[in-house]
Amino acid sequence: MSPTVDWTALDGEPVTTRITGLTTVSEARDWLTENLPQLLAALREHGAIYLRGLPVASVADFATVRDVLVPERTPYREKATPRSRLGDDVFSSTDLPPAQPIRMHNENSYTLTFPGLLLFGCLTAPAEGGATPVADCRRVLRALPADLVARMRAVGWQLSRTYSPLISTDWQTAFATEDPAEVERYCRENLIGHAWQPDGLLRTGQVRPGIVRHPSTGAEVWFNHLLFWNEWALDEELRETLIDEFGPDGLPFRTRFGDGTPLSDAELRTIQAAYDAATVRRSWEPGDVMLVDNVLTAHGRDPFHGERKVVVAMGAPVALADCQPTVEAAPVATALV
């Protein structure tokens, strides 16, 4: 009996394909292979597609599906959040605390080469919450005021990081090396300003474009971490505690416009509203898989209660230079303190 397929596009939810009748992961692999052109066409149109009904129950099952949908893998560069490596280039989506929401962002928007595709899979669904919301970055860009878009188009955005095992990721984990010389080489080759602090910590700075075009479709999108890592997006009590302890220059992440101008509270709220208006979500069920075009679509995570095991794989690497960036990537000098 052939599987049945039902496509739905409901307001507030990602476009969903329900597949009925697949009982083994090998059957799922064959079905995905046969229907890959249709799936990729839908992905280019919608930016993300949700697949429900696949018999995905383990990391190995997920990797089998990944090898069809995202055959070319992308390494996780300049690591920023804790993840567990589960084998075969499959990771936990994030190991941040369940109560902490994760704001919308495009994976690795700060690197010179980033994944073009993300694949999420649910092995264990939480009792409450825990969706992976997605937002169409074409819609986000269209919703933003012209003056803010013009500023981003002209100067891009700036990211400063302090690598510390106390409050974020240490440099050894972020750059996957114990050798400071390897870190310095990577930073030079990837246009990242860097300075070693007297206590051995590392600070970096970089300017990146915040508006790019999709390398295949040419669609222009809002593509950055400006809101996600801005200090004013932190919980107020947490922000004040971190600044009191480490100072404003010692925050694990800090963003500005590319010319160094801070993001105002009003601008932050405007950007958040644009993301909110473009965001859709669906509650996870075991076996669900979501394919995301990382250039067209931002993603986040809702807080949750109960056990949650959502895994992710990244692939289809895209070079920033192939996305018609409006600003050239550049290092930013960082200070010793």
N, C-alpha and C positions, 0 to 999 in steps of 0.2 A: 504494500500500500504506500503510495507516494505521500510525503508530508504535505500538510495544508499550510498556507501562509496567509496571514491577514495583516495588512498595513493600516495603522491608525495614526491620526495627527490631531490630537485633542488640545484645546487651549490649556496652557500651563504645563504641558507634558512634552517630553522629547518625542519625535517621531519614532514609533515603535513597530517592530515586526514580530508578530507572534507566530512561532513555528510549532506545529503539532504533528507528532508521529515519528520524531527522531528518538531512538532509544539508546544508541551507543555513540560514543564520541567519534568513532570512525564514520558513522553515518552523517554526523554533523559536519565533519571535515569534508566529506564528499559533497554535501549540500551547499556548504559555503563556497567551495571551489567552483561549483557549477553556477552559482548565483552571484559570484564576486563582482562582475561588471555592473549588475543592477544595484548592488549594495553600495559600491563606490560612487555611482552616479547619484544615489540618494544622499550619500554623505556630502558630496560637493554642493548639493542644493541646500541641505538642512544644517550642515556643520556637525551634527551628531546623530547617530541612530542607535536605538535601544533594541537589543535582540532578546526575546523572551521565549523560552521553550527548548533551549539547547541543553543537552545532558552534560553539563559542566559541574563536576562535583569535587574536583581536586586541582592542585597546581598543575599536575601533568595534563589533565583535560584542558585546562585553560591554555597551557603552552601549545597544545595541538591546534586549538582554535586560533591562537596568536600567529602560528606559522602560516596560516592561510591569509588572515586579514592584514597582518603586519609582518611580512616575511623578512624585511631588512631592519635589523635592530639598531638602536641608538644607545650609546653609553650614557649614563647619568653623570653629567658634568657639573662641576661647581656645586656640589650637594649642599642643600640648604635646610632640609627638614629630615628628621629621623625616619628611616625606612628599614625594614627587615628584608634581607636578601633571601629569597625562598628557593633559589636554584633556577637554572636555565633562563637567566635574565628576566625572571619574574620577581616582583617586589611587593611588599605590603604597600597599599596606597599612601598611608602615612601612619606613624606611630605616635602622633600628637595626642594629648589627652582627649577623651570622648566629649567632655564639656566644652571644648574649644572649637568654635566654628572656624572654618578656613575660607577666607574671602576669595572672590573670583580672581583668577590669574591664568595666563598662558604658560604652560610648562617651559622652564628654561628660557624665558623671553630675554634674559640678560646675557645669554651666551651667543657666540658667533655662529654656532651650528646647534640646532635644537630639533627635537622630534617633530615630525610633521603629523604623526598619528599617535594616539594614545588608545590603549585598550584596557578597559576596566572589567573586572569580573567579580561576581558575588558568590563566595563559597558559604558564608554564614551571614544571614540577614539579622540586623539588630532588632530588639523588641520594639524600639521606638526611635524615630528619626534616622539620621545617618545617611540620607540620600546624597548622591553626588550631583548637585545641580550644575547645569551648563547654561551659558549665555552666548548668543550669537554676537560676535564682535563687530559684524557689519552693522547690526542694529544699534549697538552701543555707540559706535562712531557717529551714526546719523542722529542719535538723540542728544549728543553733547552740543553745548553752545559754540557758535562759530569762533569766538575769541579764544576759548580754551583749546579748541582744535588747532587753531592757527599757531598758538604758542607751542603746542606739542610738535606740530609739523616743522616749526622753525628750529627748535632747540633740543627736542627729545627729552629724555629723562635721565636722571643721575642716581646711581646706586652706590651707597657706601656700606661696607660690611666690616664687622669686627668678629673674628673667629675666636671663640672662647668655649672651653668645655663647661664653663659655669652657667652660661645662659644661652648657648646656641650650639652650633656645630664647630668642633675644633678644625684647624686647618689640615691636620692629618687625615681626618675623615672626609672633609670636603674635597680635597685634591687627591685622595687615595695614594698618599705617599708619606714617608717619614723623612724625606730629604728636602730641606729648605731650598736647595738649588733647583730641584725639579719644580717646586712651586713658582720660583722666580722665573724659570724658563717658560712655564705655562702662562704666567701673567704677561710676560713680554710678548709672546706669540699671539695672545688673545686680547691685547689692548686693554689691560687692567693695571691701573696704578697700584703700587703696593709698598708697604713700609712695615718692617718688624719693630715691635714695641720693646721697650726695655725689659718687660716681663716675659718676653717670648711670644706674645700674641701677635697676630697678623691683622692688619687693616688694609682694605682694598677700596678702590674707587673706579667707577667706569661710567661712561655716557653711552646710552644706546638709543636708537630711534624708538618712538612710542607709537608710530603709525607705519605700517608696512602694507605691501600688496601680496596676496596669495600667489605663490609661484606658478600655479597652473591656471587658476581662473582669473587672476588679475584683480580680484575684489580687494578693495581697500578696507583695512580693519584697524581697530584700536588694539594694540598688542604690546603689553608691558606689565610691570609689577608696581607701578607708581602708587596705586591705592593700597595694594595688598601689604606692602612693607613700609608704608608711611607710619611714623610714630603716632600720629593722631588717629590712626585706625586701631590702635591698641586700646584695650580696656583702660579707663582712666587711672584706676588704682595701680594696675600693673605698670603703666607708663611712668607714673610718678615714682614708683618704687625703683624701677630700672634706672631712671635718670638720677635719682638720689644716690644710688649705689655706684653707678658706672659713669655718670655724666652724659650729656647729650651726644658727645662724640663716641661714646663707648657702647651705644646700643648695637645689638647684633645686626640690625638692618636699619637703614635710613634712606629715604628717597627725597628727591627734589626734582624740579624741572632741570633740564640739561644745563642751563646757565647758572644754576645754583639757587634760583628763586624757590623759596619754600612753597609748598602746597597749602593754600588757605583752608580754613574749616569749611567755608562755603563751597570751594572747589571740590573738596573731598566729598561733601554731601551731594553735590551735583553728579560727580562720577559714580558714586554709589547708587544714586537713583537711576542712572542710565543702565547700570548693570542689573538692578532689580527689575526694571521694566522688560529686559531682554531674557530674564532667567526662567528656565523651566526645570522641572524635576519629576522624578518618579521614584517611589519607594522601592528599595531593592528586594528581590526575592532570590532564594538560592538558585544558581544556574544562570541568572541574568548576566548579560554581557553588553557593554556599551562601547561603541567605536566612536572616537572623537577626532575631528580634524583640529589639531592644536593651533593652527593659524586662524581658522575661521571662528573658533569657539574657545571661550574661557571655561574653567571649571572650578569647583570649590568642594566643601564638605559641610553638611549640616551636623550639629551636635547630636549625640545619640545616647541611648541607654541600652545596656545588654551587650552581649558579645557580638562583635562585627568583624568579619574577615572579608575585606574587599582587596583584591590584588590588582596590579597594574603592570603593563608592559609598554615600552616605548620603542618607536621605530620610524622608518621612512625619513631619515635625517634631511633637514633643510638648511641650506646656508643662508645666513642673513643677507649676504650680498645678492642673492637671487630674488629678494623680495622687494626690490626697489625702495630701500629705506630712504626716508626723507632727511635723515641726519646720518653722518658718518660715525661709526663707532669709534670711541677714543678713550684713552686712560685718563683718570683724574688723579692728580697728585694727592697723596694722603700724608698726614702729619704725624710726627712722633709726639707723644705726650708723656 
